[in-house]
Structures are given as structure tokens and as C-alpha cells.
């Protein structure tokens, strides 16, 4: 059960103490200061009254103290579950208990977890992330130390991250993008420029940070590139601009060369379970018409397309569900989610390696190019996070004064998608969007709460079979440019 600290964590202590490791709120923090804080956190974690190798839960916001705590936990050798701190308290408690985390640790305190089950973490696990969890309990994804180290080696080499390289860290620490933005950067002696969550949608502040700290690598969802393009400026220091987590619009592709005139442009495909899997270098002329291909497999990555109808492999041109196997992938979900069938073996090779069934529907063109068509289920990506529209609809309908609800993923002006929800309230109800939003906040993670909500008093249209006619709803209640 014992966890093994990844090699990269120890490497952080070997960088020059005065070299900038982090930038936070326009202030640089040196490697010496970060390493000292990480060692204090390591000792605090090691001192917990828990059996050797027992997992812990981490409650951290994005900050230098949060980075130091995660690094200290990795150095301690204990597996650490790092969920989004924004999840409802009841969901966080259930996650920690189900993974056998008897203690949660924050920069300020250590707290017991009543009802924690027996630890069930696979040997060699260093860090546990979670899926978006738009319905029920998010799935816990254990990542092996060896897999994290393999990824940091690949990412550092591929994007030229070394001593002094400034990398923008836009995503939360609990998001898998941080494996590149923060942990690869620190492994190589670079500088992780942490974006304060309060500045995440402030284009001017994002642009100022990139310019001041001469950021060379930017990885983000397309919405962020739309915000930066909207400033009308060019970011000459950026060598690699990496779009991930959502589909790039044709307008987004067209804006990239002027926004990043010195950069190589990439479309990166991956998921929490496997980490990055496919990479496509964008040619703004060739890819202008969209959709942008998701690319070729990274070194050591294998992919296959499987026809949903008969479970046969698509070997030439055609479409099917994307199955992926990577050197960085999880060993499988913890707990009840382990039986979902997402991690599986080929039917003709039951003793062979484990593949991850992505749930993404992909087309292979005659020239071998892979293009993402959508989901095999009812999930969409919103700002890089997978969201189940049906689960959000169920959450809206769960309000006592809501008779029916529907949720759409609609394009955002700056790229990507946002959630738009419509709810029909009961006759005589005084339900408001504020009240419905509060209800959503209690049962959904932040990323699954519709940013646009509309309450109606008339029945939503249905087809001849009595099913909700989503197309008719969209026609009757079209979104505005600004929102509802």
C-alpha cells in the first residue's frame, strides 16, 4: 500500500536557491524558500499518526502554500488525494472516506475524516486526482509515481522546459494540466507563473503577467486564448502555445498566429485517466476550416478505434470510440467505479495490457489523421472539464419547485463552450435564478453549474414520443451573445 515519491519531487531541491520557482501575485519566490516550505510540509505529513503508506487528503487552493503542501506530500511517500477544493463539503468528505484517507491536510490544519474506509490505494501511487464528477461522486484516479515521472520527462523535453523557463499555470492545482504547468516546470528548474483564480477571466491581467515574466509556454483551454487574442496584442516571448481540454473554433485558430507570432502552436489531447495522449502541431492555414485534428500518439502511446455497434476494431478510415494506452496512465479507478469498464483489455488479448476507453468518438481520415467528433455518451467539455448534461438537468429538476429542465452547451464568444440551463417552475412558484443557482451550488461542482439560467412558466416542447424536443427548445429560447 505504500506510496513512492516521484523522482521529480526530490529534484526540486537541487535547483539554485535564488532561482525563481514560482510567481504569485507579481512576486517571485525562490527555490530555496519553496524547498524549505516543502520540507516542513513533508515532516508534518510524516508525523501524522497513520500507518506507513496510508493515504491522506489534501485541501489546497492555488497558492505557494498549496504548491509547497502538495510537494511535501509527494516527498513524504504517502499517496495523496487532491480533489478540487471547490467541491461541496459533503462530496469532499465522501471522496476522502471512500479512498481511505483518515486525515485531510491543508496549509492551516489537519482534520480527521470520520468513517474513512480501509485504504485501497494501489502500490506505487503518488497522487490521486478526480474526474469532474458532474453527477454523483467524482471518480478517484490514482496516478503512479513512475507515470508522473515519465510524463515530466516527456513534457520537459518536448516543450523545451529548462532552468529559467517561465510557464503559465492557469489551471487549478487539482487539474491534470498542472502536471505540465507546475510539476514539470519545477522538475526542470523553470518558473511556474501562477494565475490567481481571481484573475482567471481578466484578460488584461493575464496579458500583463505573460509580458512581465516573459512566459515561454502557455497551456490552456481555448477560452483563454480567446481572451488573450481579444487584447489585440502580441506575445513575442511565447515559444509554445498549447490548446487543450476543448475544441478550437475556426476563429480561434485564425487568431493564434497574430497573438503568438513566435510560437509553435499545438492541439493536445488527453484526459485525467491517461494524461496527454495525442499531439497535433497546428498549421493555421491548413487547419483554418476545422475541426483541428487531435494529432498523433506521443512516444509510447498506443491508440485504437473500436466500432460501438459490434466492438470490432476500425483499422482504416472510419469512426469509433477511441481506446488509449499510455506510459502515464492510471491503474484504474478506486472503489465502485473500478467496475465501470473504462479500464479494460482487448477481448482477443485478455492477458494483455490495460486500455482506457475514452468515451470519445473519433474519425480516422484516409490519411490517418484523427479528428474528434464528439462523445459516445451525453458528456461535453466546458472550459476543459467534462460535464454530463443529463446530470446537470437532473440537478435542476431536483429542486422542489422545478417541473422540468434542459441544459445545453453553447459556444462562448471567446471560444469554447458554456452551460445554459432552462427550468420550468411550478405554477405559483416565486423561484428565481438566484435561488436555483444556490440549489445548484449545493449539489454540483462549480464547473457543472450553468453560467446562464433561464426560468420559464410554460411547458417545454416535446416530440411525438413525448420526449423533450431539445431542438425546439433551442429554437424557442435562443441564447443571447452575453448570456441568457
N, C-alpha and C positions, 0 to 999 in steps of 0.2 A: 504493500500500500504506500510505501514511502515515495515522496516526490523527489525528483532530481532537478537541482537548479540548472537552468540553461547556461551554456558556456558564455554567451554574450553578456550575462549579468555581471560576472566576475571581471570581464574585460573593461567595464566602465571605470573600475578603479585604477586602471593602468594609463589613463589619459592625463596629460599635463593638468595639474590642479587649477591653474589660472585660465585655461581654455574655456570658452563659454559652452556650457552643456545645454542650458535652457534659456529661453527668453520668455518672460512673463510680465505682462503689463508694462512693456517697454523697458524692462530691466533685465540685464544679463546675469545669470547665475552660473558660477564656475563649476567645473568638475569636482574640485576639492570640496566645495560646500555641498554639492549634491551627494557625493560619495559618503561624506561624514553623516549626513542625514539618513542615507540608505542603511548604513551600518547600525545606526541607532534603532532604526525600524527592524532590521534583521534580528538584533538582540531582543527587542521587545516581543517579536513573534516567537522566537525560540524559547523565551521564558514562559510562554503560555502553558498552563497545566493540562497539557494534552499528550496523548501517546505520540511517539515518534512517527512522523509521516502523516498524522491526521490532518485533514484539510481545514482551511479557515475561509471565512467570507471576508471580502473587502468592501468597505463603503467609502468610496472616494469620489470627490469632484475633480474636475480638471484643474490642476494647480501644481506648483513644485512640490508641495507636501504630498499630494496624491501620487506623483511620479515616484518620489522617494519611498513611499509606503509600498507601492507595487514592486519596486526594485528590491526593497528589503525583504518582502515576502518571497520573491524568487530566489534571493540569496540564502534564505533560511532553509530551503529544501522542502518546505511544506507546500502541497498543492493549494492554490488559491483560486476561489471563485470570485470573479469580477463582473457582477451584473451592472446594468445602468442604475445609477443612484436615483434616477427619476421614477423608477417603478413604484407602484403603490406599496405601502409598508407591508400589507398582508401578503402580497406576491413575493416581496423580498424575503420575508420570513419563511414562506413555504419553500422557496428555492434553496435557501441555506439549509433548512432542515432536511429536505429531500436528498441533498448532496452529502449529508453527514457532517456539516460544519457546525461544531458545538460552540464556536466563538466567531463573532464578527469583529473586525478591527477597522477603525477609522483613524485619521491622524489625531483625533482628540480622545478616543476612548476605546475600550474593549467591552463587548457586551455578550452575554450568554444567549444561546438560542434554545429556548425550551422546546422539547420534543424532537430534537435533532436525531435522525436515524443513524444507523451504523454507517461508517464511511464506506463508500463503494467506488472510490477513485482508482482507475487503472494504474498499475505501476508505471513509473516514468513520467507521469503527468506533472506539468509545471504550472499551467494556467488553465482556468476554465472560464470560457466566455458563454454567452447565452444567445439564442436566436431572438428575433424581435418579439415573439410571444404576443401577437395581436389577439390571440384567443387562448383562454385557459392559462396554464403555466408555461412560461418560456422553456425551451429545451436547453439543457446544460450540455455544452460541447467541450469535453476535455482535450486539451492540446498537449502533446508530448514535448518534453524539453528538446529532444532531438529534432523534432519537426520545426520548432521555433528557430533553433539554431540553423537548420538547413535553409529556412526562409530568409533569415537575416543575411546569410552569406550570399544567397542569390540576389536579393534586392540591393544589397550594398554594391555588389559588382555590376549589376545591370544598370543601375542609375547613377553610378559613379559617386557614391556617398563615402566621403573620407573625412579626415581631420579638417575641421573648419567649414564643412559643407552645411549651409543653412537649409533646413527642410521645414516647410509649413506644416504644422499639426493642427488640422481643422476639426477632425472628428473627436468625439469623447474618448477617454482612455479605455472605456469598456468596449469600444468598437474595434473590429479586426483591422481597420485601416491603421491603427496605432502601432501594429507590428512593424510597419514600414516607417511611418512618420516619426515615431518616438523611439522604439526599441532598436530598429536597425540603425537609426541616426546615432543613438548613444553607443551602440556597439562599435561603430566606426569612428567615434570621436568628433562627430558633427554637432550641429546646434539645432535643437528642436525648438522652433518658434511657435509657442503655444498660443492658440487663438482663444481668448476669453469667450466663453459662451455668450456673454452679453454683447459681444461684437460680431457674432456669427452672421448676422444679416445686415451688418453695417458696411457697405461696400467701401466707403472712404477709409475706414479704419483698417480693413483688410489690405487695401492697396498701400496704405502708408506703412504697414508692417513689412510687406514684401519689399518695398523700396528701401526702407531704412536698414533692414538687416540683410539686404542683398540675397534674398531667398533664391535658391537654385533649383529646388524640387518642390512642386506643388501637386499633391494628390487630393482630389475632392470629387464630390458628385457634380454633375453638370450645372446645377443651380449656382454653385459658387463661381464657376467660370462665367456664367451669365452675369452675375453681379460685378465681377471684375471687368468684363467687357463693357458693361454699362457705364463705367467711369470714363471711358474714352481714352484712357492712357495705355501706354505700352510698358511691359515689364521685362526689360532687357536682361536682367540678371538670371531669369529662369531658364535652365537648360533642359528640364523635363517637366512637361505638363501632362498629368495622368488623370484622365476621366475614368470614374469607376462608380459602380453601385446603381446606375440608372442609364437610360438610353440618351444618347446625344441627339439633339434635334438638328436638322439641316442648318438652321440659323446659328446654332451653337458651334457647329463645325466651321461655318464660314467666318465666324468671329475670331477663331483661335489664332490664325497667323498674325493678325494685327495686334492682338493682345499679348502674344508671346512670340515676338519676332525672332528670337534666338533659340527657341526651344524645339526639341523633338516632341512630337505630340503622340499620345498613346491612349488607346482604349483598353482598359484592364478588366478582365472578367474573373470573378471569384466569389466565394461565399464563406461564411464563418466556418463551416464544417471542413472545407478543403483548403482554405486560404486561396491565394491567387493561383489561377489555373491556366488562363489563356491571355495572350497579349497581342494587340494589333497596333502597328505604327500607322497613325493617321496621315493620309495624303489628302489635304483639303480640297484638291481638285478632283481626284478620283472618288473620294467619299462624300462629295457635296450632296449627292442625291439621296443618300441614306437608304436603308439603315446602315450604320457603321458596323463592319464586321467585328466579332468578338475575338478573332485572332487565332494564332497558332499555339499549340501547347508549349508551356515552359519546359525547360530541361527536366527530364524525369517524370513528366506528367503524361498520362495516357487518357484518351477520351474515346467514347463510343456513342453512337446514336442508336436508340432502341425504339422500334415501332410500337406505339402504345396499343395498337389493336391486337397484335399477335405476339408481342415480345420477341420479335426477331430483330437481329442487328441490321441496320442500314449501312451497307458497305460502300455504296457510291453516292451519287446525288440523291437527295431526298430529305425527309424531315423525320424527327423523332425526339424522344426525351434524351437529354444529354446526361450520360454517365461519366464520372470523372474519378481518376485515381492520381493522387499527388504525393510527393515526399513530405508534404507539410500537414497532411490531413489528420483529423481526429480519429480516435479509435472507435468512436460511436457514441451515441447519446447515453446519458446516465438514466437510470431508473426505468419507469414505464415506457418512456419514449424510445428506449432501445428496441422495442418490438414494432416500430413503425415501418420497417422495411426499407428505410432510406439508405442504410448501410447494408450492402448485400454482395453476394458473389454471383458470377455468371452461372446460369443453370448448367452449362456444359463443362464447367470447371468448379465444382462445389468445394474443392480443396484449395482453390487458388486465392489470389489477393482480393481484398475487400474493395468494392467500388462504392461511390456515393451517387445515388440517384438524385439529380439536382432538382427535378420538377420543372426544369426549363425546356421549352420546346424550341428546337434549333433546326435550321435548314443547312444542309451541306450543298453548296452550289457545285456545278460541274468542275470548276477549277479547284475545288477543295475548300474554298472559303466557307467559314461557319458564320451564320447570321442568326441572332436571337429573334425568334418570332413572338414569344410570349411565355405564359405559364401553362402547364398542363392542368393546374388547378385554378383556384379563384384568387390568386395572390398577385399583387403588383408591387413595384418598388416605388417608395415615396422618400425622396431625399436619401437614397441609398439603403433604406431599411425595408425589408419585406413586410407587407401588410396583407392580411386576409380580409377582403372586403366583406365577405359573409359574416365574419366575426364582429366587425365593426357595426354592421347592420343589426346583428343580434344584440349588441350592447345598447344601441339606440332604442331598439324595440323593448329592451328590458326595463325602460323607465315606465312607471305605472301609468303615466298619462299619454304614452305614445301607442298608437294603434298599429302603425306600420312605418317602415323606414327603408331607405335605399341609399347606397353610398357609391360614388363614382370617383375614379382617379382622373382628374382633368389636367391639361397642360398648364404649367406656370409660365408667366411672361418671360422669366429669365432662364427658363429651361427646367426640365424635369417635370414632376407631377405634384399636385396637392390633392388632398381628400376633400370631397364636397358631399355633405350629407343632407338629406331631406327627411323630415319626420312629420307624420300627420298626428296631430294631437287629438285627444278625445273631446267630444262636444262639451262645452262649458269649461274646459281647461284654460288656465291662465299661464300655461308653461311658456317660458321664454328661452331664447337661445342661451342666455347666461345660465339658467337653471339646467338646461340639457348639457351644456359644456361641463358644469360641475359634476353632473352624474357620470359623464364620460371619464373625467379625470380620476374618479374613484375605481373604475373598472378596466380602464385601458391604459397601456403605456403611452407616454407623451406623443411618440411618433405616429400612433394609430388614432389619435383624436382628430376628427375632421377640422381643418382650419376654416372651412366655410360651412356654416349650418343654416338651413332654412326650415322654418316651421310652417306647415300648411294646414288648412282646415278642411280641405276636400280630399276625397279618396284618390289614391294614386292609380293611374290607368293599368288595366290588366288585359291579357290577351284572351283568346277564345278558350284556352285551357284553364283560365283562372289564375295564371301565373303573372307575377308583376312584369309589366312590359317596360323594361329599362330604357329602350329606345324612345318610347313615347314619353316617359318621364323626362328624359333629357331634352326632348323637343319642347315640352310644355314649360319646363323650368330651366332654360339655358343659363349657364354661368355668365357673369359679367367679367370684364377684364380684371377688375380689382378684387373680385371675390363673389359673394352671393348676389 
